[in-house]
Amino acid sequence: RATIGRLEAEAAAQQARTAANVALVLAAFGNDDAVELTLEPVGDAPGASGRAFVSPGEPAVAIYARGLPPLADGQQYQVWVAHDGRVTRAGSISANEEGRAWRPLRPAEALGSVERVFVTAEAAGEPAQPGGAELLSGVPAGRP
């Protein structure tokens, strides 16, 4: 009986996570303030590319990347949003064996005027500011 209750609780938690992710994706793609960015390779990631969708007011970010290079042990990919003259960590992403990653993210603060989205390779954890190698970068259409 305890096993059934535990499985039901796990299923309910998974449904809640799925619903939250769907809401993030819908916000990033569909809100009136949504911004689309094409991500281009930088530095040690010549074969990488991707797209990001950001809803600044939500805040919500949906990112897809491909061709990401393998990371050294103890590193992870971090997604950053430059906005209003500062940089906010959107969250971390994981790539599969082919270097593909897809994830909806919820930054801790509203993002204001989006200037750039970029991906770095950082030491595992939750860094306050980027310090690792930049791999992908993109600006909203119409920005230099």
N, C-alpha and C positions, 0 to 999 in steps of 0.2 A: 504493500500500500504506500509506503514512504517513497518507493522508487517511482510510482506513477505520479505522485504529487510533485516530486523533483522534476520529472520529465515535463509535466504540464507547466511548471514554473519556468523551465528553460525554454520551452516553446513560446510561452508568452513573452519572455524577455527578447527572444530572437525576433518575434513579430514587431515588438516595439522598436527595436534597432532598425529593422527593415523600413518601417513606416517613417522613422526619423530620417533615414537616408533618402527615401523617396521625396520627402518634403524638401530636403536640402537640394537635391538635383533639380526639382521643379522650380525652386527659387532661383538657383544659379542660372538656369536656362530661360525661365519664363517671366521673371519679374520685369516690370517696366524699366527698372534701372540696370538691368543686366548688361554686362560688358563682355564681349568676346575678344580673345587674344590668341594669336598664333604664336606658338613657342618655337624659337629657333635654337640651333645648337650653339654652345659657347665652350671654349677651352677644350677639355679632354673628352668631349662628347660629340665628335663631328658627325656621327650618324644618328643623333637623337633629334626628335621633333615632337610636337604635341599641340594641344589646344587647351585653353582654360576659359571658363565662363565664371564670371564673378557678379554677384548681386551685392553691391556695397552696403545697402541699408539692412539687409537680412541679418547678419552677414552670412553669405554662402559662397563657396567656391567648388566647382566641379572641374577636375583636371584629368586629362588623358595624355599619356606620354608613351613614346615607343623609342626603341634604340638606346635606352639608357645603358651606360656602361656598368659592368659589375662593380660592386662596392667592396672595399677592404673590410675585413672582419671588424666589427665594432662600429660600423658606419651605417647611416640611413639617409634616405633622400628627404629633404625638407622643402616645403613649398612656402614661399614668402610673397607678400603683396606690399609693394611700395605705394603709398597713398598719402596725400596731404603732407608731403615732406618728411614722412617717416616710414619705417618698415615694420610690418606685423607678420608674425609666423602664422600661417594658415593651418599647418599640420604636417604630418609625415605621410609618405606613401611608400609602398613596397612594390618592387617590380618582379615579374616572373622570370624564368630562365631566358626568355627572348627579349628582356628589357622593356616589357610593356607594363604599364601601371594605369589604373583607373580608380578614382576615389572621390566621393563628395567630402568636403571638409567644412567645418564651422569655426572660423577664427573667433578669438575671444572678444573682439570689439568690432563695432561698425567700421567700415573701410573708407568712407568718404569718396574722394575723387581718386580713382585708380590710375596710377601712373605706369605701373609695370608689375608683372608677375614673373617670378623666377624660381628655379629649382637648384638647390645646392646639395653637395655631399657633406654631411656633418657627422661628428661623433654622436653615437646613440644618446638619446635623451630629448630634452625640450629646450634647446638653446634660446636665449632671449633675443639674440641678434645673429645674422648670418656671419660665418667666419670661414666656412669651407669652400671648396672649389665650386664655382658656378657651372652648371651643366646646360640649362635651358633658360631662355629669357624671351619675353614678349611684351609689347606695348599695345594699348588699345588702337584700333584702326584710326588713322588721322592724327596720331601723335608722332612726333619725331623720335 
